[in-house]
Amino acid sequence: MISDHWIKNGELLLTRYIGMVCGQELIDGALHKSGDIRFDSVRYILSDWTQSTIVTISPEEIKALVSCLRPISKICPNAKMASIVNPDPTGNALVAWYTFLADDLSWDVDIFTSVEEAENWCPVYRDFLRSCSDI
């Protein structure tokens, strides 16, 4: 399952991947989001993979995903993008392959293995998590 959260008037797009996630689901999600007007104001794009249990995506699907993201990166060329991954070899390998292919996007792309690293990277995410814990 994939859930998107536009935070602080679209300054942060947080996408959470939960349970089983397949490549076509990633591609469909990127295509669905690609026309969203909130990309005009996005500064951070954060993918949270910490709740994913099974990820089935082929190298061809990663290439297709990057192709879907190219037009989005032109809308918000100064945005920063990162992923929080579980520290296991399979997840890191897929994200590393994605990072390699995404090299021609205008975004800086980072990989984190902890929520704390992502909080340091993005103050909007840190503030969002703190506001959730206050509820």
C-alpha positions in Angstrom: 0.0 0.0 0.0 1.2 3.5 -0.8 -0.1 6.6 1.0 0.8 10.2 0.2 0.8 13.1 2.6 1.2 16.7 1.5 2.6 18.5 4.5 2.8 22.2 5.3 1.0 23.5 2.2 2.8 21.1 0.0 6.3 22.0 1.1 6.9 18.3 1.9 5.5 15.3 0.0 5.8 12.3 2.3 5.1 9.0 0.7 4.8 5.9 3.0 5.1 2.4 1.7 3.3 -0.1 3.9 3.3 -3.9 3.6 3.7 -5.4 0.1 4.6 -2.9 -2.6 5.1 -3.9 -6.3 6.7 -2.0 -9.1 3.6 -1.3 -11.1 2.0 0.3 -8.0 5.0 2.6 -7.8 4.7 3.6 -11.4 0.9 4.1 -11.1 1.4 6.3 -8.0 4.0 8.5 -9.8 1.8 8.9 -12.8 -1.2 9.8 -10.5 0.8 12.4 -8.7 2.6 13.9 -11.7 -0.2 16.4 -12.5 -0.6 17.6 -8.9 -0.4 21.4 -8.6 1.2 21.1 -5.2 4.5 20.2 -6.9 4.9 23.9 -7.6 5.7 24.5 -3.9 7.3 21.3 -2.9 10.8 21.6 -1.4 11.2 18.1 0.0 10.1 14.7 -1.3 10.6 11.9 1.2 9.8 8.2 0.7 9.4 6.2 3.9 10.0 2.5 3.3 10.4 1.5 7.0 6.9 -0.2 7.1 7.3 -2.1 3.9 7.6 -5.9 4.3 7.9 -7.1 0.7 9.0 -5.1 -2.3 8.9 -6.6 -5.7 10.2 -4.4 -8.4 12.4 -5.2 -11.4 15.2 -3.1 -12.8 12.9 -2.3 -15.8 10.2 -1.0 -13.5 12.7 1.2 -11.8 13.7 2.6 -15.2 10.0 3.3 -15.9 9.6 4.9 -12.6 12.5 7.3 -13.2 11.0 8.1 -16.6 7.8 9.1 -14.9 9.7 11.3 -12.4 11.6 13.3 -15.0 8.7 15.7 -15.9 8.0 16.2 -12.2 11.6 17.1 -11.5 11.3 19.8 -14.1 8.4 21.4 -12.2 10.3 21.6 -8.9 14.0 21.4 -10.0 15.3 22.7 -6.6 13.5 20.1 -4.5 15.5 17.6 -2.5 14.5 13.9 -2.5 15.3 11.1 0.0 14.3 7.7 1.0 14.3 6.1 4.4 15.0 2.4 3.9 15.3 -0.6 6.2 18.9 -1.6 6.7 18.7 -4.8 4.6 20.7 -5.6 1.5 17.7 -6.0 -0.8 16.1 -2.7 0.0 19.3 -0.8 -0.2 20.3 -2.4 -3.5 17.0 -1.3 -5.1 17.3 2.2 -3.8 20.9 2.4 -4.9 19.9 1.3 -8.4 17.2 3.9 -8.4 19.6 6.6 -7.2 22.0 5.7 -10.0 19.3 5.9 -12.6 17.9 9.1 -11.1 21.3 10.8 -11.5 20.0 12.9 -14.4 17.1 14.3 -12.4 17.6 17.8 -11.1 17.0 16.7 -7.5 19.6 15.9 -4.9 18.8 12.3 -3.9 19.8 10.9 -0.5 19.3 7.5 1.3 18.8 7.2 5.0 18.5 4.1 7.2 16.9 5.9 10.1 14.0 8.3 10.8 16.5 10.5 12.8 18.6 11.0 9.7 15.6 12.1 7.8 14.5 14.5 10.6 17.9 16.2 10.5 17.7 16.4 6.7 14.2 17.9 6.6 12.9 20.2 9.4 9.4 20.0 8.0 9.4 16.2 8.5 10.8 16.6 12.0 8.0 19.1 12.9 5.4 16.9 11.4 6.5 13.9 13.5 6.5 16.0 16.6 3.0 17.3 16.0 1.8 13.7 15.5 3.2 12.6 18.8 1.4 15.5 20.5 -2.0 14.1 19.5 
